[in-house]
Amino acid sequence: MLTVVIRPSARYQYSGLTLSEFSFSCCFRQVNFIDNMFRSSQIVKHSETDGLNRKSTLEHDAGIKPSVIDLFAGVGGLSLGAARAGFTVALAVERDKHALVAHKKNFPKVKHSAADIRRLTGVKLLQEAGMEAGELDGLIGGPPCQGFSTIGHRRAADSRNNLFRKFFALVAECRPKFFVAENVLGILAEQYAKIRKGAFDLVSGDYVLLDPIQFKASDFGAATSRARVFFIGFRKDLAVHISKSDFEAYKVKTPTTVAKALHGLPQRIFSKWLTEEQGWRWLVGPLPPGEFAEHIVNGIPQDIGDPEAIRRLNEESSVSGCLGTRHTPKVAARYDRLKPGQKDEISKTVRLKPDGFCPTLRAGTAADKGSYQAVRPVHPTAARVITPREAARLQGFPDWFQFAPSKWHSFRQIGNSVSPFVAEVVLNVMLRKLFVCSTTKK
């Protein structure tokens, strides 16, 4: 009989757990420790069928993986989806210094650039990636959407809207085999028709452009109803057929609810937990076995992830981002009275429904727009707003994925990101259609 004794480290605060949570957490960590002795050597390996029944494509062409460049990369939602689908992320371009630091931590082997995309040419972009003309397989990215968002002022003349056209200009100059651009649904409004046409005209001669496709993250396994539109195209000389049905085939049969997504995270969060190290907390239990759990705990592509975060998750069953928020007793009392799905009339925040989906998590505004923090939903059972780690779970980010040390930047990075669940589906279809199938036909 093997007995494992876990001695809580001084960096963890017993006061953060109820007695039952503490007891269960210790037991859970012992089981995890034993389990990890057997599976630690397989952390970076894909199983034959990874999450959501998406068979691994990492070995589709004698180990040679096609490459993508991620523009407006943010914290890396699209990058993670691309890596999980089987692509090599050759370069990530992001100007926000906090997002760039987080992306570097999660993608340590990827080349990074803080270049101003407005001043980039196709030649320069390929040089940054260490590529020659004709070597790039895919250009992906989510151009800034604030000018198109229904939450904002929706000004067609917003200078940020020009970056949508710039994305397509770089497609025309780099001539990748395919492109994927993500944006808010507001970009489909009639007032932006001229912007869309101007962008599409840059590539319509050489590329097949699919009609804009709207995806809801909850349809693909995330616990959020976040809906976004994707603009997808591929070179006409590739002679392949891709349709909306190819992506819809990956819709999950059993949705992930808020309660399922948050299962195992500590519910009792102290408002004094404000520093990065204080935000590291024990899990109080495992996620129910299944596809969602596989994506949250495992599914780590080769050379992706912060080694220390992965170690702490696997050896200590601890996760980052469990940061507290100071609520006055009066505010906490109001939140405590809220029923699931009910809105607080003062703060306008909504209490999450355990059996429902999280509404779209907003990013708030950047420093040049006042640094306003977006309203965060109230936890389904605790009288507080959600933590960054809870937001990450709801958005579909793995527990080993890292964000900025501060709450404000963490929530901005999560709110600005593409759900990795959706990103993986989109990029998986592109890889299979353009690379796996073409390799098989040879």
PyMOL commands that set and color helices and strands:
alter all, ss='L'
color gray80, all
select helices_A, chain A and resi 14-16+19-42+51-53+77-85+97-106+117-119+122-129+159-174+185-188+190-201+217-220+236-238+244-248+258-262+291-297+307-316+329-337+367-369+388-395+407-415+420-441
alter helices_A, ss='H'
color red, helices_A
select strands_A, chain A and resi 49-50+54-55+67-71+88-93+111-113+138-141+178-183+207-209+213-216+227-235+281-282+318-319
alter strands_A, ss='S'
color yellow, strands_A
deselect
rebuild
show_as cartoon
